[in-house]
């Protein structure tokens, strides 16, 4: 992948329904060039699917990362962990280091998850981080949280229709569900506006020859992570792809870095060191990763099963 491929991937991770024209305008490319790049990313296995999910925010759940060294053979551990039902991602890094991402219905599922990882993945001392971006306003700022959006049967049917093809044409979904395109556009717009819908891609960067590195960054006590991260994004993106903050780990940042060579990785590390804002910085090269469907996906399938096609003239509101 080159820099443009990476920027294109990040745009699709944030919104997989962006039109070819919108993508072309953002990247300064022609529509045809964008189409060819997406096709190439799919053929190489980097983009596996364009997906849609009911957002974790709408479901009232939380996202967590659990990471640490494992004392077992990690070559097949993903097969066992993928059956858990809440684990959506497993990453394997150097030094038998394991990263596990999970979606939980509530905080009470956290302890059983950690116990499961201690037993199955032989992680004696796991670190647990609750992703700050999955916590609502009332938990993070003391402000009153907005009323969570409520989805009805048609909403779930729309998400289900997009579940493994989030770029599906409105006309095709309209025909599939038996509703007018007008109603479908209105419903889809509402789902996006109230943050009920997550449109993204299943993305496997380890299918390329590039280097993916996880940086564990500990800010100095005087640094403010909410101020630091935007500055780092502006300076290092798209090399620094993702910055994760944790509500329960003050001043801890996990940063995913992409580089094509070890020389580039060294330059990024030296750049981080030169910022003078980190107490500690530990890079860990990520070898491979696996993505799994979870209870979020099953919920959409169960609630979004079409109840029978209706004539478009008898539209549902």
Secondary structure, DSSP 8 states (H G I E B T S, - for coil): --HHHHHHHHHHHH-TT--HHHHHHHHT--HHHHHHHHHHHHHTTSEEEEEEEE-HHHHT-EEEEEEEE-SS-TTSHHHHHTTSSSEEEEEEEGGGEEEEEEEESSGGGHHHHHHHHHHHS--TT-EEEEBGGGS-HHHHHSS---------HHHHHHHHHHTT-TT--HHHHHHHHT--HHHHHHHHHHHHHTT-EEEEEEE-GGGSS-EEEEEEEEE-TT--HHHHHHHHHHHHTTTEEEEEEBTTSTTEEEEEEEESSHHHHHHHHHHHHHT--EEEEEEEEEEEEEE---HHHHHHHHH-S------TTS---
